[in-house]
Amino acid sequence: MCTITLEYNQNSALARRKLAALLATGLFIKKELLPYQPTPEDVEEHRKLRDAVLEHSRKSMSHVIARYL
């Protein structure tokens, strides 16, 4: 199974008819898009990764920055 995202002009009668025809075939279903809610573990993992990247950046760029100070 895969997900296909369609963007269309909801004010266009032709676009609504084409979408209705696709759904009427039974090959496609309309699925509500749920917003992503990160868990506290996801937030903490992201924070750790961000901090590690920033620390590495500081270390790798320190000699370049020192040259201009």
C-alpha positions in Angstrom: 0.0 0.0 0.0 1.2 3.5 -0.7 -0.2 7.0 -0.1 -0.7 9.5 -2.9 -1.3 13.1 -2.1 -3.4 15.2 -4.6 -3.7 18.9 -4.5 -6.5 20.4 -6.5 -8.6 23.5 -6.8 -11.7 22.7 -4.7 -13.6 25.5 -6.5 -13.1 23.7 -9.8 -16.1 21.6 -10.8 -14.0 19.6 -13.3 -11.4 18.8 -10.6 -14.1 17.6 -8.2 -15.7 15.4 -10.8 -12.3 13.9 -11.7 -11.6 13.2 -8.0 -15.1 11.7 -7.6 -14.5 9.4 -10.6 -11.2 8.2 -9.1 -12.8 7.4 -5.8 -15.7 5.7 -7.5 -13.4 3.2 -9.1 -12.8 1.7 -5.7 -9.1 1.6 -6.4 -8.5 4.7 -4.1 -9.9 5.7 -0.7 -9.9 9.1 0.8 -7.9 9.3 4.0 -7.8 12.1 6.5 -4.4 13.6 7.1 -3.5 13.6 10.8 -0.9 16.1 12.0 2.3 14.6 13.4 2.5 14.9 17.2 6.0 14.1 18.5 6.3 12.0 21.6 8.4 13.3 24.5 11.1 10.7 23.5 11.1 12.1 20.0 11.6 15.6 21.3 14.4 14.6 23.6 16.1 12.6 20.8 15.9 15.6 18.5 17.3 17.9 21.2 20.3 15.5 21.7 21.0 15.3 18.0 20.8 19.1 17.6 23.2 19.6 20.5 25.6 17.1 19.1 25.6 18.7 15.6 26.1 22.1 17.1 29.0 20.9 19.3 30.7 19.2 16.3 30.2 22.4 14.2 31.8 24.5 16.9 34.8 22.1 17.1 35.3 21.8 13.4 35.0 25.6 12.7 37.0 26.8 15.7 40.3 27.0 13.8 38.6 29.0 11.0 36.9 31.4 13.4 40.2 31.8 15.4 41.9 32.9 12.3 39.6 36.0 11.9 39.6 37.0 15.6 
